[in-house]
Every structure is written in C-alpha cells, then in structure tokens.
Amino acid sequence: MLGGLYNALVGWLERRGYDEGYTAILVVVGVMITLAGIVVLDWGAAMLVLGAFASSGFWMVMGSWWRHVRARRAGQEAQREEVL
C-alpha cells in the first residue's frame, strides 16, 4: 500500500515538473522506505542492504546530479547567447 501511495506522490511531482533533476533522489527515498520495513524485521539485514545500496548507488546519484547541473548550465548559457 505504501508503494502505491509513493507512486502517486511521484506521479504528482512528475506532472508538475518538480522531479526534474531529482529522479535519483526519489529512488533513494523509495529504497529508504523499503528499508524502514526491513528494519522492523531484522536490523542487521537492513544495515547490510543499506550498505549494499549505498555502495552501488552512490555514483549513480552523483552522476544524475552532475548531468542535471550540466544540462541546466547549458540551457542557461543558450538563453544568454540568444539574448545577446
């Protein structure tokens, strides 16, 4: 049920364009919600899975953020050139 509610929230954010450049963060939040459920069952397992996701996902999050920054900068530069 929580996954469905989170999907509805993400859909709302997407329709309004609020997710632009932040999709990786939305994925991280979704993973954290799932891990919160695992903590209830087994703290050690949750920490192990958190470590695995953090290790494998860190560079994806940083890459997503950096690509967004570069695209935004390119758009701003194009607007400046158009004005000039």
N, C-alpha and C positions, 0 to 999 in steps of 0.2 A: 504494500500500500504506500509506503514511504517513497519507493522508487517512482510510482505513478505521480505522486504529488511533486516530487522533484522534477520529473519530466515536464509537468505542467508549468512549473516555475521557469524552467529553462526555455520552454516554448514561448512563454510570455516575454522573457528577456530578448529572445531572438526576434520576435515580431517587432519589437521596439528598437532593435539595433543595439541594445545595451551589452550584448555579448561580444561585440566586435573587438577582437584582440584579446579576449579573456576566456576563450573556449578551454584552454588548458587548465585554467583555474577552476572552471566549472567541473571539469573531470576530477580534479583533485578533491573538490568538495564532495562529489559523489562517492569517491573512494573512501573519504573520511567518514561519511555517513554509514557506509557498509562496515567499516572497521569498528565503528561505535557498537554495532550489533554483535560483532565478533568478541569485543571486549567483555560483553555480558557472559559469553560462554567460556572464553579462555583468554585471560590477559596475555599470557606468554605467546600464544599463537597470534594474537592481534599485533603484538610488538614485532614478531618475526615477519608478518605480512607487511606491516608498515615499513619496516626496513627494506624489504624487497621492492615494494612500490617506490619508495623514496630513491633507492639506488637506480632503478630502471627509468623512473620518470623525471628525475631532476633535469637532465639535459633536454628532454622534450619540452618541459615547461619553459626553461630558459631560451631554447630555440624559438618557441612560439612567441614568446615575449619580444625577442630581438627582431624577428621577422615583422611583427606588428610595428615596432618602433621605426624600422627602416622604411616600411611601406607608408607610414604616416608622414615621415620626414620627406619622402619623395613626393607625396601629394602636396605637402606644404610648399616645397620648392617649385613644383609645377605651377601652383597658384601664383606664387611670387613672380615667376617668369611671365605668366600670362598677363599680369597686371602691368609689368614693365614693357 
